[in-house]
Amino acid sequence: MNAQDVKEACKFISNIMTENKNYLIQLDQQNGDGDLGISMSEGYKAVSDFLNNSNETDLGKMFMQMSMSFNEKAPSSLGTITSIGMMGISKALKGKTVTTLEETAAAFKAGIEEISAKCGSKIGEKTILDALIPAIDELEKYAIDGEKTAFASAAAAAAQGSEKTKNMRAVHGRAAYYAEKSIGVLDGGSVVGKLIFEAISNYCQSK
């Protein structure tokens, strides 16, 4: 992974969030405040726009700047969580201009650890982590097979993880107020996680 890969992958992520904006809004309206599609589409567009005008090659600095851009345009709970994740990735990539797939997977994992540490969340709690953690586990597992295979496997795992949230009870955020009523409802945040890895996989397949 290098700066150009980040730029191109973020274009794919921005596009998929825009395409699914209304769907994410509908999901969020079931047990949230309905702003998920707006914050994700605007947040990733801001990141993509920033990257298009950036000459930064240090991946650590790049992800830190992405975090700030995202947080400014997506002032929501998942927006904050996403920014925290980008900060964790930034720390792991400090001083690097290129990474192996194994190092990329490790950086993503560092982002998850930052989210867990700051938000006190873990897998099984009906959040974006239910999609991200299985995806990153697959990324680590298949890194030796190359980016196309690894990210395709990661995207499939993220989709499966997201689907599992239907049977979970929400314990964080506004959705937690719905308690048992949250069971049976697909978590919007997990869908965002699924879309992120779907977009990255699509980018890798297009190369």
C-alpha positions in Angstrom: 0.0 0.0 0.0 1.2 3.5 -0.9 -0.3 7.0 -1.0 -1.8 6.4 -4.4 -3.5 3.2 -3.2 -5.1 5.1 -0.3 -6.4 7.8 -2.6 -7.9 5.4 -5.1 -9.4 3.1 -2.5 -11.0 6.1 -0.7 -12.6 7.1 -4.0 -14.2 3.7 -4.2 -15.3 4.0 -0.5 -16.7 7.5 -1.1 -18.7 6.3 -4.1 -20.1 3.2 -2.4 -21.2 5.3 0.6 -22.9 7.8 -1.7 -24.7 5.0 -3.6 -25.9 3.5 -0.3 -26.7 6.8 1.4 -30.5 6.3 1.4 -30.2 2.7 2.5 -28.0 3.6 5.4 -30.5 6.3 6.4 -33.3 3.8 6.4 -31.4 1.4 8.5 -30.4 4.0 11.0 -34.0 5.2 11.3 -35.0 1.9 12.8 -33.1 2.4 16.0 -31.0 5.5 15.6 -31.4 9.2 14.5 -31.3 8.5 10.8 -28.2 10.5 10.0 -25.9 7.6 9.2 -26.1 7.8 5.4 -25.5 11.5 5.5 -22.5 11.4 7.8 -20.8 8.5 6.0 -21.3 9.9 2.5 -20.2 13.4 3.5 -17.3 12.1 5.7 -15.8 9.9 3.0 -16.3 12.5 0.3 -14.4 15.0 2.4 -11.6 12.5 2.9 -11.5 11.7 -0.9 -11.5 15.4 -1.8 -8.7 16.1 0.7 -6.6 13.3 -0.7 -7.1 14.5 -4.3 -5.4 17.8 -3.3 -2.7 16.3 -1.1 0.9 15.5 -2.0 1.5 13.7 1.3 3.4 10.4 0.9 3.9 9.6 4.6 1.0 7.2 5.3 1.0 8.0 9.0 0.6 11.7 8.4 -1.9 11.0 5.6 -4.2 8.9 7.9 -4.0 11.5 10.6 -5.1 14.2 8.2 -7.8 11.9 6.9 -9.0 11.5 10.5 -9.3 15.2 11.0 -11.1 15.8 7.7 -13.6 13.0 8.4 -14.3 14.2 11.9 -15.0 17.7 10.7 -17.6 16.6 8.1 -19.1 13.7 10.0 -19.8 14.9 13.5 -21.8 11.7 14.5 -21.1 8.8 16.8 -19.9 6.6 14.0 -18.0 9.6 12.5 -16.1 9.9 15.8 -15.5 6.2 15.9 -14.2 6.2 12.3 -11.9 9.1 13.1 -10.5 7.2 16.1 -9.8 4.2 13.9 -8.0 6.3 11.4 -5.9 7.7 14.2 -4.9 4.2 15.3 -3.9 3.4 11.7 -1.9 6.6 11.6 0.2 5.7 14.6 0.9 2.2 13.1 2.0 3.7 9.8 4.1 6.6 11.1 7.0 7.3 8.8 6.1 4.7 6.2 5.5 5.5 2.6 4.8 2.0 1.5 3.6 -1.2 3.3 3.3 -4.9 2.7 -0.1 -6.5 2.9 0.9 -7.9 6.3 1.8 -4.4 7.5 -1.5 -3.0 6.1 -3.5 -5.7 8.0 -1.5 -4.9 11.2 -2.3 -1.2 10.8 -6.0 -1.9 10.3 -5.8 -4.0 13.5 -4.2 -1.2 15.3 -7.1 1.0 14.3 -9.6 -1.5 15.7 -7.6 -1.7 19.0 -7.7 2.1 19.2 -11.5 2.1 18.8 -11.9 -0.7 21.4 -9.7 1.2 23.9 -11.4 4.6 23.4 -15.0 3.3 23.1 -15.0 0.2 25.3 -16.6 -1.8 22.5 -15.9 -5.3 21.2 -17.2 -7.8 18.8 -20.7 -9.2 19.5 -22.2 -5.9 20.6 -24.0 -4.9 17.3 -21.5 -2.3 16.0 -19.3 -1.7 13.1 -16.7 -3.9 14.8 -18.8 -7.0 14.0 -17.9 -6.4 10.3 -14.4 -5.0 10.7 -12.9 -7.6 13.0 -13.8 -10.7 11.0 -12.6 -8.8 7.9 -9.2 -7.9 9.3 -8.8 -11.5 10.6 -9.3 -12.7 7.1 -6.9 -10.1 5.7 -4.2 -11.3 8.0 -5.0 -15.0 7.2 -4.8 -14.6 3.4 -2.2 -11.8 3.1 0.3 -14.3 1.7 -2.1 -14.9 -1.2 -2.0 -11.4 -2.5 -4.3 -8.4 -2.2 -7.0 -9.5 -4.5 -7.6 -12.8 -2.7 -7.1 -11.3 0.7 -9.4 -8.4 0.3 -12.1 -10.5 -1.4 -12.0 -12.9 1.6 -12.1 -9.9 4.0 -15.1 -8.4 2.2 -17.0 -11.7 2.4 -16.2 -12.0 6.1 -17.3 -8.4 6.7 -20.7 -9.2 5.0 -21.2 -12.3 7.1 -20.3 -10.4 10.2 -22.7 -7.6 9.4 -25.5 -10.1 8.8 -24.9 -11.7 12.2 -25.8 -8.4 13.9 -29.5 -9.1 13.2 -29.5 -11.6 16.1 -27.6 -9.3 18.5 -28.9 -6.9 21.2 -27.5 -3.4 21.0 -25.5 -2.2 24.0 -24.0 1.0 22.7 -25.4 4.4 21.6 -29.0 5.3 20.8 -29.8 1.8 19.6 -29.2 0.5 23.2 -32.4 2.3 24.3 -34.4 -0.1 22.2 -33.0 -3.1 24.2 -34.6 -6.3 23.1 -36.4 -4.5 20.2 -33.0 -4.1 18.6 -32.8 -7.8 18.0 -33.9 -8.7 14.5 -32.7 -5.4 13.1 -29.5 -5.2 11.0 -27.0 -2.8 12.4 -26.3 0.2 10.1 -22.7 0.6 11.4 -21.9 -3.0 10.5 -23.2 -2.3 7.0 -20.8 0.6 6.8 -18.0 -1.8 7.7 -19.1 -4.2 5.1 -19.3 -1.5 2.5 -15.7 -0.3 3.3 -14.2 -3.7 2.6 -16.4 -4.3 -0.4 -15.1 -1.0 -1.9 -11.5 -1.8 -1.1 -11.9 -5.2 -2.6 -13.5 -3.7 -5.7 -10.5 -1.4 -6.0 -8.0 -4.2 -5.7 -9.9 -6.3 -8.3 -9.8 -3.3 -10.7 -6.0 -2.8 -10.6 
